[in-house]
Amino acid sequence: MTIEPKKRTEILKAIKKLVLAHHINVGGIDYAAWTGRVEERTPELLNADLPGFEAGIRQLLTELKTSHTVFYHSLPKELLPQHTINASLRDVPLNGVHKWMFLDVFEGGPAHVAGIRPGDILDTLDGTACMPPATPYFAIGQTHTLGVCKRGAANRNEIAIEVPKRKGTKQRPPIVEPKSPIHTKIGSNIGLLKIPYFPGAMGMGFANALDAAVDDLKQQGCARLIIDLRGNIGGSLGFARLASYMCPGQIAIGHSLTPRRLRDGYDSEALPRVPMPQSRPELLITLTRFAFRDKSVMLLTQGLGAQPFHNRIVVLVNEWTNSAAEMVANFAAENGLATIVGQKTRGNVLGAANFKVGGGYWLRLPVFGWFTSKGRSLEGNGVDPDVLVEVSPDALAAGQDNQMTRAIEIVNAAQ
């Protein structure tokens, strides 16, 4: 594929226009200086080879200093493993060198189906050695061959993984969505909710699936709850349903801000207080209410009433817990509704939309900010756990999850 200079010029013009119109400037960027750098580098971008053109645009976007800022093709070839094979990686030392270890492997995803498990080591990708800090990327709609070995083992298995084709939308880039939620019972009375993603444009389908999962756990007598958000890639408004199960009444989760409201200044107490809609008719009413007005709001829980697991909840997080999952974790921590266990979250907490920019390319851009109910920005900051538990690579390789073990101890000790 080639992109002629005329089309490249159109793409660059579209990107500049979209950034100036929609980008949420939480990093305090000087847009005049940024657009000046775009102009300065344009001759180089027009004459670069295609990989150089794409890399140059991505570099310019990193200078906006926000997460959720991505330049990609409709059939992208450089997506993170959690967005393609449904697995995250961690840099670990092994025999004097650094290797990529599989950390989160989402149930039912391509990596899990292929037999990969947490603790396995990624040695090669398509015949090329894989070593940190270079991130291994995967392509939508292609088959990759992974050289995978067990930690400490000499033999390596060649595993072919087919990444399904996916089509992006304005709300979602072309990613392979993990199965979510997944629930099970642990021991006599602990319910486990694994939530690697909040699917759907508005989260209504996820909310219904979560209701069914929680009802099933309650019918099985679960009076304690572990919510596993490790590796969660973010998603939609469905996170508010999960937050609503943590408290009986309607309380503030946090507030969203449009670029204009952030620029002009605001009083969080004066923002409209809006609970997540519980049905499609309520959703339509809410959408109509904000169709022609600023969409900055204070989001509230839904008031689902008392639950048998209240005051006995643990939330598991790690360095790959992203976006909407961080909103949930912070809400639980800020209001003392759960004990947060694991490691500090990613700090990627903005709302984004996707825009076509020509030539088959899209721009993913953060279009609203998110602040906690106390007014703190999680972007670039993340959520610190109440109980820090470093993951043990040796334990993972042996099929043991030391973070989950600690979560079980804590939830069992809750009165």
N, C-alpha and C positions, 0 to 999 in steps of 0.2 A: 504494500500500500504506500502511495506517495501523496503528499499534500503540497500543492503548488503555492508559491509565495502569495498570490492573490487570496487564496482561501485561508492561509495562515494569518494574513493581515486582518481578514474578517473575524477570525476566531479571537485574535488578540483584542480587537475592538469590542467584541461582544463581552469578553471577560472583564475588561475595564468598566464597561457600562454597567454590568451586573454587580460588580463589587461596589461601585459608587452608589448604586441604587438600593442594594439589599443587605450588604455585609454588616453584621453586628460588630461594632468596633470596641470590644472589651479590652483589647490590648493597647488602646490609645495610639493607634497608628496615624501618622501624618499621610493622608491620602495623596496630597499633592506631591510629596516626596516619593511615594510608592509609584504613582503613575509616571513620574519622571524616570524612575528606574526601568519601568516597562518600556518607555520610549527609547531609553538609552540602549537597552538590550535587544530591541526589535530587529535591527539589521542582522545581528548574529543568529537570532531565532529563525529569520526568514531563510537563511542560507545553511542552517544546520541539517544534518541527516534527521530522519524521523525520530529515532530515540533521543537525539539531542534536543529536538524541538519540544518533545513531551517533557523531558527532564528539566529544560529551561523554564517552562511554564510552571511546573511543580515547585521549582525553587522560588520563583516569584511569589507563589501562593503561600509558601512557608513564611515569607516575610510579613504576612498579615497577622501572624502570631495567634492564630486560632485553630482549634480542632475542627473536624468536620469540613475541611477545606481540601477538595480533591478534584483533580483533572483526570478524566478517564474516558476511554472509548466505550461504545455500546457493547462491544465484546472485549472487555478488558483482559490484559495478559499479566497484569501486576497487581493482584489482590492479595491481602493477607490470608494466611491459612485458615483463620477462624471464619472468614467470609466465604471460603471456597470448600475446604475439606472438613470444616467444622472442628478445628483443633487449634489450640494456642501453643506457643513455644516459649521456653525459657533458656537463657544462656547459663550453662552449668560447667564447672571445671570437671575434666575427666582425663585421668592419666597424663596430667601435665599440660593439657590443651583445653580449649573451650569448645563445647559442642552444643547443639540445639537439642533440648529435651522436650518431649511432648508433655505439656502440663495439664490443660483441660482438653478432654476428648469427648465431644458431645454425643450422647446416646443417639444412635440411628443415623448419624452423619456419615459422609463418605469415608473418613478415616476410621471411625469406629467399625463400620461394616467391613472394612478391609482387614480388621484384626489389630489395628494399632491401639495401644493402651497408654495411659499416663505412666511416665517413667521411661518409656522407650526413647531411643536416641535416633535422631535423623542424621544419617551420615552423608548421604548423597541425594541429589534431586536431578533426575534426568541425566544421570551419569556424571554430574559435576559435584565436587565436594562441597558440603554445606557447613560453614563455620561462622560463628558470630565474629564481628558485628553485622555482617551482610545478611539482611533479612531475606529468607526464601519466599518468593512470590509464586502464585498459581494463576492459571488462566481459566476463565469461564469456558465451558464446552470442550475442554481438552483432557486427554489422558496423560497423567504424569507417572513416572516410575520413581519410587522412593526406595533408597537403600536404608533399611531400618534394622537396628540391632538392640538387643537387651543391654542394659547398663552392666558393664564388666564382662560382657560376652565377646568372643572373638568373631563368631560367625555373623554374617549379615544377610538379611532376607531382602529380596527384591519384590516390592509390592506395587502393583499397578492400581492407581486410583483414578477413576473417571469423574471429572468435575462436571456436574450437569449444566446444561445451558439455562440461563436465566435472563429475563428481560427487565431492564430497569424502568422505573416510573418517576414521576416528579417527586414522590414521597420516598422512594427507596431505590438505591443503586442496584445493579444486577448482582446480587449476592445469593448464595445458597443458604436459605433460612434454616436454622436449627429447629428441631422439634421442641416445642415449649407450650405449656409446662409439662413436666414429668413428675409424678408423685408416687410415693411408696411409704410403707410403714416400717419403722425401725424399732425393734424390741417390743415392749409391751404397750407403750402409749406415746411414741414420738412419731410425728408426721414429718416427712421430708418432701419439700418442694424444690425441684431443680428447675431453674428458670434461666436458660442461656440467651433468651431473646424475648422481646415484647413485640409480637407480630401485628400486622394489620395497620391500615392508615390511621384509624382512630382507636384501635384496641378493643372494639366491641366483641369480636370473636374470641380474642384472648381472655377477656373478662368472663365470658360464658364458660370457656374451658377451665379457667381458674376456679369459678364457682363449683363446677362439677368435681374438680380435684379436692377442694376443701371439704365439700359435703361428704365425699367418700372417706376422707381421713377422719372426719368427725364421727361418721357411722362406725368406723373401726375403733373408736374409743380413744383417739389421739387427743391428749390434753397438753401436749408440748409440741413445738414446731421449730424445725430448722429450715431456713430459706437459703438455698445455695445459689448465690449470684456470681460465683467465680467464673470468669471468662465471658460474662454476659456482654453481648455486643451492642446493647442499647435497644432502640426501637421506638415504639409509639406511646400514646397516652394510656395504654393498658397498665403502665406502671402504677397509675393512681388507684386502680382497683386493688392491686397488691398492698399498697400503703393503707387503703381503707380497711383491710382485714386486720390491721395491727392495733386499731383503736376503735372504741364503740361509737364515738360521735363525729361531728364535722369539725375538723381543725385544719389549719393551714399546712400544706405540704411545702409550698414555695411559690415564687412568682416568676412569670415570664415577662420579658421586656422586648418591645420592638426597637429597631435602631433609632427611630424618631423619638420614642419616649426616653430611651437611654441618653440621647443627645440633648434633649430639651430639659431633662430633669424630672423628678417625680417624687411623690410621697407614697410609699408602699401601703400605708394605711388607707389611702384614698382609692386604691385600685379596686375594680369590681371583684367581689369574692364569688368564685364559681366552683361548685363541686363537679367532678367528672360526671357526665350524663350516664344514667343507668340503663337507658334504653335508646333505641333508634329515634323514636319521636322526641325524646328529650334532647338528643344530639342535634336533630334538625332545628329545634327551637333555639338551642345555644348558638348554632352556626348562623342562624338568621339574625339573632340578637347582635352578633359582632360582625356582620357582613360589611357594614359601612362605617365602622368605627375602629379606633385603635384596639389591637388585640392583646395588649398587656393586661394580665389578670393575676390575681392571687388564687391559686388552685387549692381547692379543699378536698378532704376525704368525703366519702359518701354517707357516712353514718350508718354502717351495717349492723350496729349493735354489738353486744358482748359476745365474745368467742371463748370457748373453753381453754384456748392456749394463750390468752392474753396474760402478759407478765411472765410468760415462759417461752420466749422466742429468741432464737439465735440466728443472726444473719452472717453467712460466710462470704467473704470478699477476697479478691487478690489484685495483682497489678494489671490484670486484663478485665477487671470489672469496669464497664464503660457507661457513660451517658445516663440514660433513664434509670439504670440499676444503681448508679451513684446517687441519684435523686432519692430513691427509696432508702438506701442505706443511711444517707444523711438525715432524712426525715425520722427514721427510727432512732438514730443516735441522738439527734437534737431534742427529741421528746421523751427519751428514756423508755422507749417501747420495746427495745430488743438489745441484746448484747452483740456487738459487731466483732467478729473473730476472723483472723487471717492476716492479710497484708494490705497496705495502703492502696487505694483504688487509682485508676488511670488519670483522672482529672480532665476528662474530655466531656464537658457538660454544656453543650449548646444545641439549639434546635436548628435543623438544616433542611434545605430544599435542593432539588436538582434542576438544572437548567440546560437546555440544548444550546450549544454554541457554534454548531456547524461542523461539517466534515465527519459526522458520526460521533463527535465528541460531546461530552457533558461536563458541566461544572457543578460540583456539590459545594454549597456555600452555607455557612451558618447565618440564619436570618432572624433568630431571636436569642436573647440571653436568658439564662436561668440563675435565679438567686434563691437562697434558702429563705425560710420564713423569718430568719433573723437578719436577712440582708447580706449574707456572705455569698460570694461567688465561688463555685466549685471548680470553675474552669482554671486549669493549671495548678489546682490545689489538691483536689481529690478528697477522699474521706479516710481518716485514720481509724484503725480498729481500736476497740476498747481493750481487746486481748490480742497482742501481736503473736502470731504463730508462723514462723518461717516454714515453708514447705521442705520436707526431707526428700531429696532425690533418691536416696537409698531405700527409704520406706516405700515410695511410689513404685520403684522398680520391683519391690517385693509384693506389690499389690496392696499396700497399706496406705491409708490416707490419714496422716497425723493431724491435719487440720480438722477433718471431720471427727476424728476421735476426741479432740479437745472440745469441739462443739457439743458432742454428745454428753461429755462430762459436765459441761456448764449448764446445758438445758436440763439435765437430770437433777442438778443441785438447786435449780430455781424452785422457790416455794410457791 
